[in-house]
Amino acid sequence: YHPAPLSERTPPDTPVLHTSVSYSAPVSYTIASGDDKGYFIIHSSSGVIKTTKNLKLEDFPVTFNVRATDSSDAAIYNEAAVKVEVIDENDFPPVFPSSLLEETLAENSSATQIVQLKAQDKDTGRNGFLTYGILNGHGLKFRINETTGVLYSNTTFDYEEEPTEYQVVVYAEDDGIPEKKRGYCTVIIRITD
């Protein structure tokens, strides 16, 4: 048996699978081996397998053996393997070490690197794979490398003729399933004379 994968958020007492045998006498079902951490229980007469507790992603996949035994003769039985997999849910949004950064940029500097932003995501796999973007780039004055998180200026600034402070809101977005999650950081860029 290979039932549909379970979410890591599957609550206890959730039906997973209905096992059955083709046999002319009553049978009793048990989990014979393999469920070392006790995640599952089987109903002795119906063969329905349910979860017993919250699932830990790192413990899966689990393969265990279900045994159907003749109710009147314990020497007559058969076993089948059950493989259960668990899907990692997108539990966490990306997080920047600080939600606010302050940087300076000298006026008349050519387009240049300002700061590298680095967010963390506690999820694994694609749920923890991050890309970076800018919510407000003040026109095209700033850009970010979507892979590395490096924030750049795209132009030169004039201290006397333009604003001397810019607030650029940067986001990190994961590639989560079923939904993507974002974390944000505001970078205050002060133009110096």
Residue, then its C-alpha position, 0 to 999 in steps of 0.5 A: y500500500h502507498p496512500a496519498p502523502l500526508s501533510e505535516r499538519t495532519p492531526p492525530d486520529t486522521p484516517v490514512l488507509h483502509t486495508s483489507v484481505s480476501y479471506s473466507a474467515p474473520v481476521s484480526y489486523t495488527i501493525a506487525s513491525g516498522d512503525d517504531k515511533g508509534y505514528f499509526i494505529i490499525h483497527s483490529s476488525s476494520g483494517v482502517i489505519k489512523t494517525t496517533k499523534n502529530l507527524k514530524l517531517e524528519d521521521f518520514p517516509v515510514t514503511f511498516n508491515v500490517r498483518a492480517t491473522d485468522s481470528s481462530d488460528a494465529a498461525i495463519y496470517n499474511e503481511a503487507a507493507v504500507k509506505v507513508e510519506v509526509i509533505d513539508e508545508n510552507d510554515f514560515p515566511p522569510v525573515f530579515p535579521s532587521s526590518l530596518l537598515e540605514e545606508t549612506l550613498a555619496e552624491n555623484s557616485s556612479a551606479t553602485q552596490i549599496v548593501q547585500l540583504k540576506a533573509q532566512d527561511k526555516d522551511t526546507g526545499r522549495n518552501g525555503f528557496l528565496t528570491y528578492g525584489i523591490l516593492n517601491g524602487h523610486g522609479l528606476k533609481f534602485r534595483i536588486n539582484e533577485t538571487t543574491g539580494v544585493l541592492y544597487s543604485n541605478t543612477t547618480f544622485d545630486y545632494e542639492e537638487e534631489p531628495t536626500e533620503y529614500q526609503v526602499v522596501v525590499y522583500a524576500e519571497d519563498d517558492g512555497i506550496p500552496e502559497k508563497k510567503r514574503g518578508y520585508c525590510t525597509v532600507i533608508i538610503r541617505i545621500t551625503d554631500 
